[in-house]
Amino acid sequence: VSGAGAGVSSELRSANAHSRGCAQTRAIQEALDTLRGNVKSLVVSGGIPRISSKSLTSLKFYREYVAKNQPVIITGCLNEWPASKLWSMDYLSKILGEEKVTIDFTPDGRGDSLTPDGKTFVVPATRKVRFRDFAHILRSPKPNRVAYLQHQNSNFSKEFKILHSHIKPLRFAEEAFSAPPDAVNIWVGDQRSVSSLHRDPYENIYCVIRGSKTFTLLPPSDAPYLAEQEFPLAELEMRRHEGGTRDCHWRINPTGQKVRWIPVDPDFPKRIRADAKCLRNARPDLISPLRCTVDAGEVLYLPSSWFHQVSQTTLTIAVNFWYDMEFGMRWALLEYLEHSTKIGSAD
Amino acid sequence: VSGAGAGVSSELRSANAHSRGCAQTRAIQEALDTLRGNVKSLVVSGGIPRISSKSLTSLKFYREYVAKNQPVIITGCLNEWPASKLWSMDYLSKILGEEKVTIDFTPDGRGDSLTPDGKTFVVPATRKVRFRDFAHILRSPKPNRVAYLQHQNSNFSKEFKILHSHIKPLRFAEEAFSAPPDAVNIWVGDQRSVSSLHRDPYENIYCVIRGSKTFTLLPPSDAPYLAEQEFPLAELEMRRHEGGTRDCHWRINPTGQKVRWIPVDPDFPKRIRADAKCLRNARPDLISPLRCTVDAGEVLYLPSSWFHQVSQTTLTIAVNFWYDMEFGMRWALLEYLEHSTKIGSAD
């Protein structure tokens, strides 16, 4: 039991000189060891299965995956979507050409992400851009400007009305969740854009239409090792270079607000300086990541509360559906796990 | 936050002089307070709903109750059972008359239960008895002999083959669990028999055919307050009185084995002496019990891992189905809760 949960209790040690021998701390460490073993053998060891939508009833989907909080890739269910046949950047530029859509801009593809010094959380600069111009920006990469169509607040429902008939609700999901989605989002970006590790309070049905998405998934029980904490929130501001070249330059504008975020990068652990203060309680060596690549035509069921980091290796177009998650016994027990291992944190 | 979780940490205090100020202990107490509040508002506050089987699809049953780990009473689904029309003690005596069935005998109706001094766990004396004689025993109560047909190890499947066609699997449950039951049990007893607080690693579909059953249910998250621990296991032995009267007398025979059990009685907190050593870590004041009476013709879905204590107010005949439970994320988180709050216990 020696050091297995040591990271979790390091703030405790500094906070309380008596705590080194505290029986409760040792009990927590042993309980965490057991939890990791159980989650590995019951949830993670089977990997992320790929199943055909043909034999997938809504009951089976709910029982085997949603109720178990178990990710799965479902094949064959986008064949009937007009989007699968029609969508390409050329086609979308033709259809949407003059329509203005919300685009997130960053210098490095990392929107909603911590700066490499681990001190600040930055949100992208957003601009309303004609879709045709967005397509041109993607075709003409610049070293310090990355565009990503990913604004999320149901951006597909709001800004892409002309394309609504190109996608269809997935029967097994609609029946299983017994309600329409809370939000439908569209994502268009290339290999330079990534989404840093986070989780959403939604059941997520993620449909890849062109290209492919690579997900790193962490089970909710990994929360004690990720050192989620508050960071100052800043906004990226994009400006043309004053010297008259067409390069951008960037400012980071503090907002005075705070946001909770995770400093651990499960794919590139060295992105944030290893001695950064925010990593003090992180134990990335104890996480249980699952990785998968979801290709065009495939759907990932990404269960609520799972941590995920997302990237792509080529130009990728995707649509996702967020359905309400269940706040019941499992959620309450997960909250207990997080509260019981969070000692002396800011909130 | 002061004393709310104090019972949980009392062994800790005696085990470790430094622990009084341990930040980890305070964090656990706060986390338990939050868990109790969340479970009350999300799970317990709605009580145990009564719903009609008419509108109950297997998907709805799984989504709204099984996946949520939420008890529910279902009405109207036993109407088609021949058992509902036919079964009475007279009828069963006629049909089963000479058949021998396994009966549990106790002096006080408390089989599988702790003695009032809280020092020993006793199992009933079992006898193979002609059903007709069992019916006679129920009709002719003696002060120190209680008979209960409840042997559980799929006793309906094994000892009541002649009645198998009188019950039918419940469609919503068979479809939802996607497998036949692991065990089918029959229960026949009167108001003197009770089942002390315990939980089963099964999804339980409990069907009352005659009489009524009263359940006290505790959510799995109440585990930290119940002081489950090891007790010496003893067997009750029933003997005729040597003086030649027809009264029984009883011996308690130690087995040398141990068994884990719960000393808390949520309905009669004074049954075990309040100063008994086994109650030292119990906090019955912090539990969140739900109570319900299931009448003839009704079915209780009793979710896996819920603690339950069961009694009846009159002669009652019931059949229950045990289905495999899911060992996944929720179970792993529940184990974490129990391990993280169990300090210095025997195992």
Chai-1 contact restraints between the chains, C-beta under 6 A:
chainA,res_idxA,chainB,res_idxB,connection_type,confidence,min_distance_angstrom,max_distance_angstrom,comment,restraint_id
A,L12,B,A23,contact,1.0,0.0,6.0,A-B,restraint_1
A,L12,B,Q24,contact,1.0,0.0,6.0,A-B,restraint_2
A,A15,B,A23,contact,1.0,0.0,6.0,A-B,restraint_3
A,N16,B,A23,contact,1.0,0.0,6.0,A-B,restraint_4
A,H18,B,H18,contact,1.0,0.0,6.0,A-B,restraint_5
A,H18,B,G21,contact,1.0,0.0,6.0,A-B,restraint_6
A,S19,B,C22,contact,1.0,0.0,6.0,A-B,restraint_7
A,S19,B,A23,contact,1.0,0.0,6.0,A-B,restraint_8
A,G21,B,H18,contact,1.0,0.0,6.0,A-B,restraint_9
A,C22,B,S19,contact,1.0,0.0,6.0,A-B,restraint_10
A,C22,B,C22,contact,1.0,0.0,6.0,A-B,restraint_11
A,C22,B,Q24,contact,1.0,0.0,6.0,A-B,restraint_12
A,A23,B,L12,contact,1.0,0.0,6.0,A-B,restraint_13
A,A23,B,A15,contact,1.0,0.0,6.0,A-B,restraint_14
A,A23,B,N16,contact,1.0,0.0,6.0,A-B,restraint_15
A,A23,B,S19,contact,1.0,0.0,6.0,A-B,restraint_16
A,A23,B,I343,contact,1.0,0.0,6.0,A-B,restraint_17
A,Q24,B,L12,contact,1.0,0.0,6.0,A-B,restraint_18
A,Q24,B,C22,contact,1.0,0.0,6.0,A-B,restraint_19
A,Q24,B,Q24,contact,1.0,0.0,6.0,A-B,restraint_20
A,Q24,B,T25,contact,1.0,0.0,6.0,A-B,restraint_21
A,T25,B,Q24,contact,1.0,0.0,6.0,A-B,restraint_22
A,A27,B,S340,contact,1.0,0.0,6.0,A-B,restraint_23
A,A27,B,I343,contact,1.0,0.0,6.0,A-B,restraint_24
A,I28,B,S340,contact,1.0,0.0,6.0,A-B,restraint_25
A,A31,B,Y336,contact,1.0,0.0,6.0,A-B,restraint_26
A,A31,B,H339,contact,1.0,0.0,6.0,A-B,restraint_27
A,A31,B,S340,contact,1.0,0.0,6.0,A-B,restraint_28
A,T34,B,H339,contact,1.0,0.0,6.0,A-B,restraint_29
A,L35,B,A332,contact,1.0,0.0,6.0,A-B,restraint_30
A,L35,B,Y336,contact,1.0,0.0,6.0,A-B,restraint_31
A,N38,B,A332,contact,1.0,0.0,6.0,A-B,restraint_32
A,V39,B,A332,contact,1.0,0.0,6.0,A-B,restraint_33
A,L42,B,F327,contact,1.0,0.0,6.0,A-B,restraint_34
A,L42,B,G328,contact,1.0,0.0,6.0,A-B,restraint_35
A,V43,B,M329,contact,1.0,0.0,6.0,A-B,restraint_36
A,S58,B,L59,contact,1.0,0.0,6.0,A-B,restraint_37
A,L59,B,S58,contact,1.0,0.0,6.0,A-B,restraint_38
A,L59,B,L59,contact,1.0,0.0,6.0,A-B,restraint_39
A,Y62,B,Y62,contact,1.0,0.0,6.0,A-B,restraint_40
A,Y62,B,R63,contact,1.0,0.0,6.0,A-B,restraint_41
A,R63,B,Y62,contact,1.0,0.0,6.0,A-B,restraint_42
A,A67,B,A67,contact,1.0,0.0,6.0,A-B,restraint_43
A,K68,B,G328,contact,1.0,0.0,6.0,A-B,restraint_44
A,N69,B,M329,contact,1.0,0.0,6.0,A-B,restraint_45
A,F327,B,L42,contact,1.0,0.0,6.0,A-B,restraint_46
A,G328,B,L42,contact,1.0,0.0,6.0,A-B,restraint_47
A,G328,B,K68,contact,1.0,0.0,6.0,A-B,restraint_48
A,M329,B,V43,contact,1.0,0.0,6.0,A-B,restraint_49
A,M329,B,N69,contact,1.0,0.0,6.0,A-B,restraint_50
A,R330,B,R330,contact,1.0,0.0,6.0,A-B,restraint_51
A,A332,B,L35,contact,1.0,0.0,6.0,A-B,restraint_52
A,A332,B,N38,contact,1.0,0.0,6.0,A-B,restraint_53
A,A332,B,V39,contact,1.0,0.0,6.0,A-B,restraint_54
A,L333,B,L333,contact,1.0,0.0,6.0,A-B,restraint_55
A,Y336,B,A31,contact,1.0,0.0,6.0,A-B,restraint_56
A,Y336,B,L35,contact,1.0,0.0,6.0,A-B,restraint_57
A,Y336,B,L337,contact,1.0,0.0,6.0,A-B,restraint_58
A,L337,B,Y336,contact,1.0,0.0,6.0,A-B,restraint_59
A,H339,B,A31,contact,1.0,0.0,6.0,A-B,restraint_60
A,H339,B,T34,contact,1.0,0.0,6.0,A-B,restraint_61
A,S340,B,A27,contact,1.0,0.0,6.0,A-B,restraint_62
A,S340,B,I28,contact,1.0,0.0,6.0,A-B,restraint_63
A,S340,B,A31,contact,1.0,0.0,6.0,A-B,restraint_64
A,S340,B,S340,contact,1.0,0.0,6.0,A-B,restraint_65
A,I343,B,A23,contact,1.0,0.0,6.0,A-B,restraint_66
A,I343,B,A27,contact,1.0,0.0,6.0,A-B,restraint_67
